[in-house]
């Protein structure tokens, strides 16, 4: 889930605590994507793509965590910790 106000993952715009919306393309306030001519900069991973990119590493990580949570139960934070441990073990072996 991506907030359409601050462009961050993990909450919706109705629960966003940011006072002003930011551009999905560049991550800056004061304008919307259709008026943006800046180079893309993801607010989630700092990559050179819009926050809405389906290939964003942070989005892919969130999807793995949500999948783990759906399969194993628990809270999002518990699933995040388990996935991080699982990734670390996989990388180490």
LONU-346689 format. One record per atom (N, C-alpha, C): residue in three letters; chain; residue number from 1; x negated, y negated, z negated; atom name. Coordinates in nm, 4 decimals. Last residue first. Example, Ala and Ser with C-alpha at 12.3 -4.5 7.8 and 13.67 -1.06 7.14 Angstrom:
REM LONU-346689
> code, unit, pos, px, py, pz, site
> SER, A, 2, -1.2850, 0.2250, -0.7080, N
> SER, A, 2, -1.3670, 0.1060, -0.7140, CA
> SER, A, 2, -1.2900, -0.0030, -0.7870, C
> ALA, A, 1, -1.3190, 0.5690, -0.7800, N
> ALA, A, 1, -1.2300, 0.4500, -0.7800, CA
> ALA, A, 1, -1.3200, 0.3300, -0.7800, C
This chain:
REM LONU-346689
> code, unit, pos, px, py, pz, site
> UNK, A, 93, -2.4394, 1.7860, -0.3334, N
> UNK, A, 93, -2.4678, 1.9250, -0.2933, CA
> UNK, A, 93, -2.4974, 1.9388, -0.1468, C
> UNK, A, 92, -2.3814, 1.5157, -0.3626, N
> UNK, A, 92, -2.4986, 1.5709, -0.4312, CA
> UNK, A, 92, -2.5359, 1.7107, -0.3844, C
> UNK, A, 91, -2.1404, 1.4817, -0.2294, N
> UNK, A, 91, -2.2600, 1.4154, -0.1770, CA
> UNK, A, 91, -2.3862, 1.4777, -0.2362, C
> UNK, A, 90, -1.9706, 1.6278, -0.3991, N
> UNK, A, 90, -1.9846, 1.6655, -0.2583, CA
> UNK, A, 90, -2.1126, 1.6066, -0.1988, C
> UNK, A, 89, -1.9905, 1.4803, -0.6362, N
> UNK, A, 89, -2.0335, 1.6207, -0.6343, CA
> UNK, A, 89, -2.0589, 1.6655, -0.4908, C
> UNK, A, 88, -1.8788, 1.2372, -0.5489, N
> UNK, A, 88, -2.0167, 1.2415, -0.5994, CA
> UNK, A, 88, -2.0721, 1.3838, -0.5955, C
> UNK, A, 87, -1.6186, 1.3172, -0.4879, N
> UNK, A, 87, -1.7040, 1.2642, -0.3818, CA
> UNK, A, 87, -1.8505, 1.2726, -0.4242, C
> UNK, A, 86, -1.5327, 1.3897, -0.7465, N
> UNK, A, 86, -1.5322, 1.4883, -0.6381, CA
> UNK, A, 86, -1.6240, 1.4440, -0.5237, C
> UNK, A, 85, -1.5493, 1.1441, -0.8789, N
> UNK, A, 85, -1.6306, 1.2568, -0.9256, CA
> UNK, A, 85, -1.6435, 1.3604, -0.8148, C
> UNK, A, 84, -1.3556, 1.0067, -0.7282, N
> UNK, A, 84, -1.4933, 0.9563, -0.7328, CA
> UNK, A, 84, -1.5875, 1.0677, -0.7778, C
> UNK, A, 83, -1.1307, 1.1609, -0.7886, N
> UNK, A, 83, -1.1779, 1.1535, -0.6499, CA
> UNK, A, 83, -1.3220, 1.1049, -0.6464, C
> UNK, A, 82, -1.1040, 1.1122, -1.0642, N
> UNK, A, 82, -1.1251, 1.2487, -1.0152, CA
> UNK, A, 82, -1.1813, 1.2482, -0.8737, C
> UNK, A, 81, -1.0566, 0.8350, -1.0671, N
> UNK, A, 81, -1.1741, 0.8906, -1.1356, CA
> UNK, A, 81, -1.2066, 1.0296, -1.0828, C
> UNK, A, 80, -0.8134, 0.8283, -0.9232, N
> UNK, A, 80, -0.9314, 0.7564, -0.8736, CA
> UNK, A, 80, -1.0582, 0.8138, -0.9361, C
> UNK, A, 79, -0.6455, 0.9721, -1.0952, N
> UNK, A, 79, -0.6744, 1.0253, -0.9618, CA
> UNK, A, 79, -0.7989, 0.9589, -0.9039, C
> UNK, A, 78, -0.6380, 0.7954, -1.3102, N
> UNK, A, 78, -0.6909, 0.9309, -1.3293, CA
> UNK, A, 78, -0.7296, 0.9919, -1.1949, C
> UNK, A, 77, -0.5155, 0.5758, -1.1832, N
> UNK, A, 77, -0.6515, 0.5623, -1.2368, CA
> UNK, A, 77, -0.7156, 0.6989, -1.2608, C
> UNK, A, 76, -0.2640, 0.6806, -1.1247, N
> UNK, A, 76, -0.3517, 0.6395, -1.0150, CA
> UNK, A, 76, -0.4962, 0.6308, -1.0635, C
> UNK, A, 75, -0.1941, 0.9675, -1.3367, N
> UNK, A, 75, -0.1863, 0.8267, -1.2988, CA
> UNK, A, 75, -0.2803, 0.7976, -1.1819, C
> UNK, A, 74, -0.0587, 1.2942, -1.2497, N
> UNK, A, 74, -0.1376, 1.1985, -1.3267, CA
> UNK, A, 74, -0.1191, 1.0568, -1.2764, C
> UNK, A, 73, -0.0833, 1.5218, -0.9650, N
> UNK, A, 73, -0.0140, 1.4475, -1.0698, CA
> UNK, A, 73, -0.1074, 1.3510, -1.1409, C
> UNK, A, 72, -0.1880, 1.6552, -0.7476, N
> UNK, A, 72, -0.2314, 1.6951, -0.8812, CA
> UNK, A, 72, -0.1606, 1.6238, -0.9956, C
> UNK, A, 71, -0.0797, 1.5551, -0.5092, N
> UNK, A, 71, -0.1031, 1.6992, -0.5216, CA
> UNK, A, 71, -0.1286, 1.7436, -0.6651, C
> UNK, A, 70, -0.0669, 1.2813, -0.5533, N
> UNK, A, 70, 0.0545, 1.3534, -0.5139, CA
> UNK, A, 70, 0.0394, 1.5036, -0.5350, C
> UNK, A, 69, -0.3374, 1.2264, -0.6076, N
> UNK, A, 69, -0.2353, 1.2016, -0.7097, CA
> UNK, A, 69, -0.1078, 1.2790, -0.6789, C
> UNK, A, 68, -0.4515, 1.2835, -0.3573, N
> UNK, A, 68, -0.4929, 1.3600, -0.4755, CA
> UNK, A, 68, -0.3868, 1.3476, -0.5853, C
> UNK, A, 67, -0.3276, 1.0821, -0.2069, N
> UNK, A, 67, -0.3054, 1.2227, -0.1727, CA
> UNK, A, 67, -0.3394, 1.3118, -0.2926, C
> UNK, A, 66, -0.4357, 0.8553, -0.3306, N
> UNK, A, 66, -0.2910, 0.8780, -0.3352, CA
> UNK, A, 66, -0.2559, 1.0230, -0.3020, C
> UNK, A, 65, -0.7074, 0.8931, -0.2628, N
> UNK, A, 65, -0.6660, 0.8883, -0.4033, CA
> UNK, A, 65, -0.5169, 0.9165, -0.4158, C
> UNK, A, 64, -0.6943, 0.8751, 0.0150, N
> UNK, A, 64, -0.7444, 0.9983, -0.0469, CA
> UNK, A, 64, -0.6991, 1.0048, -0.1926, C
> UNK, A, 63, -0.6034, 0.6105, 0.0400, N
> UNK, A, 63, -0.5210, 0.7201, 0.0900, CA
> UNK, A, 63, -0.5637, 0.8533, 0.0297, C
> UNK, A, 62, -0.8213, 0.4688, -0.0622, N
> UNK, A, 62, -0.6925, 0.4621, -0.1316, CA
> UNK, A, 62, -0.6015, 0.5770, -0.0875, C
> UNK, A, 61, -1.0079, 0.5278, 0.1415, N
> UNK, A, 61, -1.0315, 0.5727, 0.0040, CA
> UNK, A, 61, -0.9012, 0.5747, -0.0753, C
> UNK, A, 60, -0.8905, 0.3925, 0.3550, N
> UNK, A, 60, -0.9073, 0.5375, 0.3636, CA
> UNK, A, 60, -0.9316, 0.5974, 0.2252, C
> UNK, A, 59, -0.9144, 0.1314, 0.2580, N
> UNK, A, 59, -0.7823, 0.1882, 0.2830, CA
> UNK, A, 59, -0.7910, 0.3402, 0.2864, C
> UNK, A, 58, -1.1928, 0.1094, 0.2524, N
> UNK, A, 58, -1.1178, 0.0986, 0.1263, CA
> UNK, A, 58, -0.9769, 0.1551, 0.1422, C
> UNK, A, 57, -1.2616, 0.1291, 0.5265, N
> UNK, A, 57, -1.3062, 0.2317, 0.4313, CA
> UNK, A, 57, -1.2299, 0.2279, 0.2989, C
> UNK, A, 56, -1.0269, 0.0729, 0.7802, N
> UNK, A, 56, -1.0952, 0.0133, 0.6652, CA
> UNK, A, 56, -1.1351, 0.1230, 0.5661, C
> UNK, A, 55, -0.8763, 0.1535, 0.9924, N
> UNK, A, 55, -1.0068, 0.2183, 0.9756, CA
> UNK, A, 55, -1.0872, 0.1602, 0.8590, C
> UNK, A, 54, -0.6546, 0.0002, 1.0154, N
> UNK, A, 54, -0.6326, 0.1394, 0.9731, CA
> UNK, A, 54, -0.7641, 0.2137, 0.9515, C
> UNK, A, 53, -0.6569, -0.3348, 0.9075, N
> UNK, A, 53, -0.7190, -0.2303, 0.9896, CA
> UNK, A, 53, -0.6966, -0.0913, 0.9309, C
> UNK, A, 52, -0.5721, -0.5493, 0.7623, N
> UNK, A, 52, -0.4699, -0.4551, 0.8075, CA
> UNK, A, 52, -0.5263, -0.3385, 0.8887, C
> UNK, A, 51, -0.7819, -0.7175, 0.7280, N
> UNK, A, 51, -0.7418, -0.6371, 0.6124, CA
> UNK, A, 51, -0.6380, -0.5318, 0.6503, C
> UNK, A, 50, -0.9840, -0.6994, 1.0277, N
> UNK, A, 50, -0.8758, -0.7569, 0.9478, CA
> UNK, A, 50, -0.8405, -0.6629, 0.8324, C
> UNK, A, 49, -1.3424, -0.6556, 1.0183, N
> UNK, A, 49, -1.2099, -0.6226, 1.0701, CA
> UNK, A, 49, -1.1061, -0.6894, 0.9798, C
> UNK, A, 48, -1.6111, -0.6228, 0.9166, N
> UNK, A, 48, -1.5753, -0.7160, 1.0243, CA
> UNK, A, 48, -1.4483, -0.6712, 1.0960, C
> UNK, A, 47, -1.5810, -0.5857, 0.5529, N
> UNK, A, 47, -1.6147, -0.5420, 0.6877, CA
> UNK, A, 47, -1.5666, -0.6406, 0.7925, C
> UNK, A, 46, -1.5118, -0.6226, 0.2917, N
> UNK, A, 46, -1.6018, -0.7220, 0.3514, CA
> UNK, A, 46, -1.6499, -0.6811, 0.4907, C
> UNK, A, 45, -1.3115, -0.4723, 0.1871, N
> UNK, A, 45, -1.4430, -0.4077, 0.1988, CA
> UNK, A, 45, -1.5507, -0.5009, 0.2539, C
> UNK, A, 44, -1.0958, -0.6549, 0.1485, N
> UNK, A, 44, -1.1089, -0.5341, 0.0673, CA
> UNK, A, 44, -1.2486, -0.4738, 0.0702, C
> UNK, A, 43, -1.0842, -0.8576, 0.3275, N
> UNK, A, 43, -1.0956, -0.8955, 0.1866, CA
> UNK, A, 43, -1.1185, -0.7742, 0.0967, C
> UNK, A, 42, -1.2600, -0.8522, 0.6303, N
> UNK, A, 42, -1.1692, -0.7795, 0.5426, CA
> UNK, A, 42, -1.1918, -0.8195, 0.3970, C
> UNK, A, 41, -1.2705, -1.0771, 0.8733, N
> UNK, A, 41, -1.3444, -1.0412, 0.7526, CA
> UNK, A, 41, -1.2460, -0.9796, 0.6543, C
> UNK, A, 40, -1.2993, -1.1858, 1.2130, N
> UNK, A, 40, -1.2334, -1.1041, 1.1115, CA
> UNK, A, 40, -1.3269, -1.0741, 0.9943, C
> UNK, A, 39, -1.3729, -1.5293, 1.2771, N
> UNK, A, 39, -1.4103, -1.3887, 1.2920, CA
> UNK, A, 39, -1.3408, -1.3083, 1.1826, C
> UNK, A, 38, -1.0950, -1.7567, 1.3298, N
> UNK, A, 38, -1.2177, -1.7125, 1.2618, CA
> UNK, A, 38, -1.2474, -1.5664, 1.2944, C
> UNK, A, 37, -0.8600, -1.8480, 1.4165, N
> UNK, A, 37, -0.9598, -1.8250, 1.5212, CA
> UNK, A, 37, -1.0931, -1.7786, 1.4611, C
> UNK, A, 36, -0.5211, -1.8206, 1.3330, N
> UNK, A, 36, -0.6594, -1.8001, 1.2912, CA
> UNK, A, 36, -0.7508, -1.7727, 1.4102, C
> UNK, A, 35, -0.2519, -1.8273, 1.3690, N
> UNK, A, 35, -0.3224, -1.9546, 1.3848, CA
> UNK, A, 35, -0.4725, -1.9419, 1.3582, C
> UNK, A, 34, -0.1714, -1.5706, 1.3100, N
> UNK, A, 34, -0.1501, -1.6169, 1.4475, CA
> UNK, A, 34, -0.2186, -1.7510, 1.4746, C
> UNK, A, 33, -0.2298, -1.5535, 1.0297, N
> UNK, A, 33, -0.3097, -1.4821, 1.1300, CA
> UNK, A, 33, -0.2937, -1.5387, 1.2707, C
> UNK, A, 32, -0.2022, -1.8797, 0.8735, N
> UNK, A, 32, -0.1584, -1.7417, 0.8977, CA
> UNK, A, 32, -0.2374, -1.6832, 1.0146, C
> UNK, A, 31, -0.3586, -2.0858, 0.6188, N
> UNK, A, 31, -0.3091, -2.0593, 0.7538, CA
> UNK, A, 31, -0.2662, -1.9127, 0.7642, C
> UNK, A, 30, -0.4405, -2.1086, 0.3544, N
> UNK, A, 30, -0.4086, -2.2289, 0.4294, CA
> UNK, A, 30, -0.3595, -2.2087, 0.5707, C
> UNK, A, 29, -0.7190, -1.8866, 0.2720, N
> UNK, A, 29, -0.5866, -1.9452, 0.2578, CA
> UNK, A, 29, -0.5644, -2.0623, 0.3512, C
> UNK, A, 28, -0.8881, -1.6034, 0.4199, N
> UNK, A, 28, -0.8859, -1.7383, 0.3636, CA
> UNK, A, 28, -0.7434, -1.7912, 0.3604, C
> UNK, A, 27, -0.9082, -1.3635, 0.5540, N
> UNK, A, 27, -0.9061, -1.3617, 0.4083, CA
> UNK, A, 27, -0.9058, -1.4982, 0.3422, C
> UNK, A, 26, -0.8897, -1.3267, 0.8271, N
> UNK, A, 26, -1.0164, -1.3782, 0.7726, CA
> UNK, A, 26, -1.0225, -1.3818, 0.6204, C
> UNK, A, 25, -0.6409, -1.1809, 0.8721, N
> UNK, A, 25, -0.7565, -1.1713, 0.9624, CA
> UNK, A, 25, -0.8880, -1.2106, 0.8941, C
> UNK, A, 24, -0.4516, -1.2450, 0.6851, N
> UNK, A, 24, -0.4885, -1.1041, 0.6980, CA
> UNK, A, 24, -0.6140, -1.0874, 0.7832, C
> UNK, A, 23, -0.4875, -1.5267, 0.4774, N
> UNK, A, 23, -0.4794, -1.4754, 0.6140, CA
> UNK, A, 23, -0.5268, -1.3302, 0.6190, C
> UNK, A, 22, -0.3091, -1.5413, 0.1673, N
> UNK, A, 22, -0.4314, -1.5529, 0.2469, CA
> UNK, A, 22, -0.4098, -1.4861, 0.3821, C
> UNK, A, 21, -0.0869, -1.7294, -0.0486, N
> UNK, A, 21, -0.1149, -1.6235, 0.0488, CA
> UNK, A, 21, -0.2469, -1.6501, 0.1204, C
> UNK, A, 20, -0.1378, -1.8202, -0.3923, N
> UNK, A, 20, -0.1140, -1.8541, -0.2515, CA
> UNK, A, 20, -0.1537, -1.7380, -0.1612, C
> UNK, A, 19, -0.1760, -1.7105, -0.6482, N
> UNK, A, 19, -0.0817, -1.8209, -0.6304, CA
> UNK, A, 19, -0.0475, -1.8519, -0.4846, C
> UNK, A, 18, -0.1682, -1.3622, -0.7202, N
> UNK, A, 18, -0.2355, -1.4733, -0.6523, CA
> UNK, A, 18, -0.1347, -1.5854, -0.6279, C
> UNK, A, 17, -0.0356, -1.1462, -0.8132, N
> UNK, A, 17, -0.0619, -1.2531, -0.9092, CA
> UNK, A, 17, -0.1332, -1.3729, -0.8466, C
> UNK, A, 16, 0.2244, -0.9476, -0.6779, N
> UNK, A, 16, 0.0967, -1.0165, -0.6583, CA
> UNK, A, 16, 0.0827, -1.1334, -0.7558, C
> UNK, A, 15, 0.4586, -0.8151, -0.6655, N
> UNK, A, 15, 0.3810, -0.8010, -0.7897, CA
> UNK, A, 15, 0.2457, -0.8726, -0.7829, C
> UNK, A, 14, 0.5519, -0.8642, -0.4120, N
> UNK, A, 14, 0.6380, -0.9006, -0.5241, CA
> UNK, A, 14, 0.5655, -0.8924, -0.6583, C
> UNK, A, 13, 0.3624, -0.7537, -0.2423, N
> UNK, A, 13, 0.3649, -0.8993, -0.2587, CA
> UNK, A, 13, 0.4509, -0.9437, -0.3761, C
> UNK, A, 12, 0.2282, -0.4581, -0.4099, N
> UNK, A, 12, 0.3045, -0.5275, -0.3074, CA
> UNK, A, 12, 0.3104, -0.6765, -0.3361, C
> UNK, A, 11, -0.0902, -0.2933, -0.4613, N
> UNK, A, 11, 0.0329, -0.3560, -0.5085, CA
> UNK, A, 11, 0.1021, -0.4238, -0.3901, C
> UNK, A, 10, -0.3066, -0.1693, -0.3355, N
> UNK, A, 10, -0.2670, -0.1267, -0.4693, CA
> UNK, A, 10, -0.1436, -0.1924, -0.5264, C
> UNK, A, 9, -0.5250, -0.3987, -0.1595, N
> UNK, A, 9, -0.4546, -0.2716, -0.1726, CA
> UNK, A, 9, -0.4109, -0.2506, -0.3170, C
> UNK, A, 8, -0.4764, -0.7407, -0.0552, N
> UNK, A, 8, -0.5456, -0.6362, -0.1310, CA
> UNK, A, 8, -0.4590, -0.5113, -0.1377, C
> UNK, A, 7, -0.3476, -0.9581, 0.0567, N
> UNK, A, 7, -0.4076, -0.8595, 0.1481, CA
> UNK, A, 7, -0.4851, -0.7487, 0.0769, C
> UNK, A, 6, -0.1895, -1.1346, -0.0739, N
> UNK, A, 6, -0.3347, -1.1474, -0.0964, CA
> UNK, A, 6, -0.4158, -1.0510, -0.0101, C
> UNK, A, 5, 0.0563, -1.0686, 0.0679, N
> UNK, A, 5, 0.0255, -1.2037, 0.0209, CA
> UNK, A, 5, -0.1258, -1.2223, 0.0051, C
> UNK, A, 4, 0.1045, -0.8101, 0.1206, N
> UNK, A, 4, 0.1088, -0.9000, 0.2357, CA
> UNK, A, 4, 0.0867, -1.0462, 0.1957, C
> UNK, A, 3, -0.0814, -0.5510, -0.0148, N
> UNK, A, 3, -0.0049, -0.6711, -0.0456, CA
> UNK, A, 3, -0.0109, -0.7651, 0.0749, C
> UNK, A, 2, -0.0569, -0.2181, 0.0879, N
> UNK, A, 2, -0.1313, -0.3438, 0.0953, CA
> UNK, A, 2, -0.0373, -0.4590, 0.0673, C
> UNK, A, 1, -0.0842, 0.1172, 0.0000, N
> UNK, A, 1, 0.0000, 0.0000, 0.0000, CA
> UNK, A, 1, -0.0894, -0.1244, 0.0000, C
